[in-house]
C-alpha cells in the first residue's frame, strides 16, 4: 500500500513540477522597441495605452515608482506595464517594459490572445498612434519559439531589428 501511495505521489509531483506549456493565446505575435527616455514620455505612453485599452474593455496595470525602485535594486528598470482583459487580470494582451540593457527603450509585446480578432484590433489601433508620436519606434524579431532575442544579439536596421548572423544559431527552432 505504501509503495502504491508513494508511486501515486511521485506521479503527481512529476506532473505538477514539469514545465507548463504556454497556451497558444499567450504566444507573442508582435513586438516593438519604443524610445521613452523621460518620465514625461513614459507618462504620455501610459496614458495612450490606457485610453486605447479602455475602448476594448481592457485595463492597464503599471508599476509604481516605489515598485520600480525595489526591482531596480536587483535589476535596473524604469518602466513596467501590462494590458489585461478581465477585472481579475484574466488574460495578458500586451506587456511593456525596459531592462538594464535597454533602459529608456521600452519593449512592447503583444500576445495572440484568447480572442485574436479583438487583440489584433487593439494592436492595429495603438501602433500607428505610437509610431506617430515616437517615430523612432522599430519592430523586434520574434523567434519560432515566440521569444525575442537578447538585445546584445540584435542589430538595428532602418526597418527594425534583426538577429546578428553570428548569433542566429542560438534562436533556431530545435523542433525542425
N, C-alpha and C positions, 0 to 999 in steps of 0.2 A: 504494500500500500504506500509506504513512504517513497519507494522508488518511483511509482506512478505519479505521485504528487510532485516529486522533485522534477521529473521529466515534464510534467504539465507546466510547472512554474518556469522551467528553463525555456519551454516553447513560447510562453507569454513574454518572457523577458527578451527573447530573440526578436519577436515581432515588435515589441514596444521600443526596443533600443536600436533597431535597424534604421537606416536612412529613410526619411519620408519623401516620397516622390511628390514634387510640386504639382498641383493641378495645372492643366493647360491654361486655365484662366489667369494664372499668375505669371505666365511667360511674358518676358519683355518683348514688345513689338516695335518700340521706337525709343530713341534716346538722344539727348541734346546737351551741349555744354553752353551755358548762358553766363556771360561775364557780369557779375554783380559785385563789384569791389567795395561799394559803400553801403552803409546802413540804410541810407535813403533809398537806394536802388533795391535792396533786399525787401524793404517795406513795400515799395511800389509793386514789386513782383508778387509778393504775398497777397496784396490787395487784389491784383489782377487775377491771380489763381483762385482766390476765394470767390470773387464776383462771378467768374465763369462757372466755377464748380456749383454754385447755388442754382444756376439755371438748369442744371441736370440733377438737382436734388442730391448733390454730393456735398461734402463739407471738408474743410482743411483743418488739420491739427498741425501746429508748429511748435518747435522747441522755444522755450523762454530763454532770456539772456542767462539766467542762473543755470538752467539745464545745459546750455552750450558751454558755459564756463566750467561746469563739473566734468563734462565729457572731454573738454579740451585739456584737462589735466592729464589725461591718458593719451588722447589723440586729437590734435587741434581740429576744430570745426567751427565755422562761423554761421552756418545755416542748415536747418533741417526741417522739412515739412512733408506732409503726405496728404493726398486727396483720397477720401474714403467714401464708399457707398454704405449707407445704413447708419442709423443712430448709434449702433454699437461697434462701429468700425468693422462692418461685416466683410468688406472687400476693399483691398487697396487698388486704386485706379492709377495713381501716379505718385512718384516719390521725387523729392528734390533735396539735394544736399551737396556740401563740399567736404573735402578731407584735407588733411595735412599737405598732401602733394598737389592739390589744386584749390587752395583757399581763394575765395572770391570768384571762383569759376564753378558755378552750380551745375551738377549733373542732374537733369530732369529725365526720368524714365517713365514710360507708360506700359501698363500691363494690358494683355488682351482683354481681360475682364470676363465675367460670367454673362454679361450682356454686351458682346463685342460691338454691336452697332452703336449703342449708347456711348461706350468708351471711345470709339472712333470719332463720333460726332464731337465729343468733348475735346479730344486731341486736335481734330481738324479746326475747331473754333479757336482754341487757345494759341496754337503755334503761330499762325500769322500775326496775331497781336504781339506775341513775344518777339518775333523776328522784326516786326516794325519798330518796336521800342528799343530792342537790343540787336541791331543788325549784325553784330559780330557773332551771334548765335550760330553754332555749327552742329552738324549731326555727329553722333558717335556710332561706331560699328557695333553690331550685335552678333555674337558668335553663334554657331549652330546650337550650342548648349543653352543659349539665352543669356550668357554672361557678357559683360562689357569688359574688354581688356584693361589691364592696368594702364594708367596714363603714361608710365615710363615706356610702354611698348607701343605707343601711338605716335604717328606723325600727323601734324596738321597740314591739310591741303586747302586750296581755295574752296573746295566743295564739302569739306568736313574732314574728320579724322579717318585715317586708315591704319591698319596694323603694320608695323615695321616688318619688311620682308624677313629680316633676320630673326624675328620673334614669332612669326606666323605659326611655326610648328607647335607652339605652346597651346594654341587655340583650335587645333584640328579636332574635328568630331571623331572621338575614338570608336564610335559605332559604325563608321563607314569603312 
